């Protein structure tokens, strides 16, 4: 299991008692753990040492993969075998806090400067690697997992009632917040530098900005650049890996990644995984379909080893309560965007196939394979007459209707008119709660600019939270999750492209369909986005089964935040399936609250 943990004596806390208690209750590899006087405890979960002889005053703990490691090795005159730890320490010695501006990859790390008595905590630009921290009685606890922090605290962390209220309201969360009030998630593209004064202030070091693409003269130049960058992103994520896994949902994103992997590595070492329906689960699916047809197309097209394709038809939990306990063990409590539905896939990949790294097509929909439906927003926002004229010619009556919708949404500052009705039907929050009227829903907020909308979509909290959760479940088995479509080099190019490349004509998701020429067979490249199948093919069965197993569970409502079961049963619902799903959520939140009070 990758990751790290630490305790900093921030303000004359009871450091010795807390660290002694932690060390005595953990089965630790002492070579991985560093204790410096009454100042700091630093522990890597797997790495054999936190000290590098070349930098005697700096101590390091981290979970990192650098994609520009070769460039940095050359820049610092390091051996080509120098690993991430040494490269990051060299960068820190050269640039101190600005070192993160020179790093590309997935990383989360801590550096303790003995001479300056300074702790530096940093996280990658997209928040792929987790990092949490909290302050209690003069001590700063920090780790890549919430459970590690919980296990070390003298006092149980208090529940974050506002966070819970948002879940009951079905509102989006802030990226820094979690189930516990005083435990914070270090935001993506931020660092903390904590000196002797003990000030905790997160500093933003990167934002998605445009890059110079003036060397691209034609649309094909743009597509070629995107293809090359995507291939580089994939190649950098298999460096040093023997057995590689890839999720193959049947969608374009995962299909393209699978094909490219098959071209750059030994196919005998490549394993693919797909959620599919079986005879039991098919009966619970509205459409009774999955994407096995497309999966077969890719297996044949890429000439994959058929024995290395692994269908996943069910979860390995004996019941819903074992599932909830696992959530608490891995995520530390109730977590927005929890991805326990991936857990069984990672378990199979690790235990049966010895996979070290597994690829995902997420967050394609939020980035390079977005549908492009509002590509024209910048034309209206910037009053681009030439662009608006082309938009009118391409979409005619549709352009007029979309323009009317744009200005209506701009006036209302919201892109949808009826979601508030649906939201109220899903509402589980007690109307007497102080949060009932105070919390505001930020979902579907109108953004007048296509560029700003793109940034908002790819940098949304959900992207970070889902990736973090998938990584946590995979990490328990020693598997690393990777996301080439979240590579910042690829995203910066996407963000710099002319809006016209996203135009949904003659098909939606035009950018990705066009860059996938020569990567995907046309039957897959041009398939509709919505086939009626779900990524988790047996999601409906899962929800029905949970409902049955929770039938006799009585809600305790320790916080008083929830409506009563009777009130919920009497609420109008959009449909019976959604009512069942939200009722499951109500009981799940209640169960996890009960585990953590």
Secondary structure, DSSP 8 states (H G I E B T S, - for coil): ---EEEEEE-SS--HHHHHHHHHHTS---GGGEEEETTTEEEEESS-S-SB-GGGTTEEEEEEEEETTHHHHHHHTT--TT--HHHHHHHHHHHHGGGGGGG--EEEEEEEEETTTTEEEEEE-TT--S--EEEEETTEEEEES-HHHHHHH-SS---B-HHHHHHHHHT----TT--SBTT-EE--TTEEEEE-TT----EEE---------TT--SHHHHHHHHHHHHHHHHHHTSTT-SSEEEE--SSHHHHHHHHHHHHHS-GGGEEEEEE---HHHHTT-SS---SHHHHHHHHHHTT--GGGEEEE-S---SSHHHHHHHHHHHHSS--TT--GGGHHHHHHHHHHH--SEEE--TTTTTTTT---TTTTHHHHHTT-HHHHHHHHHHHTHHHHHHHHHHHHHHHHTBS-SSHHHHHHHH--B-TTSTHHHH----TTB--S-HHHHHHHHHTSHHHHHHHHHHHHHHHTTT-EEE-GGG-HHHHHHHHHS-GGGG--SSSSSHHHHHHTBTTB-HHHHTS-S--S--SSTTHHHHHHHHHHHTTT-----TTS-B--HHHHHHS--S-HHHHHHHHHHHHHHHHHHHHT-
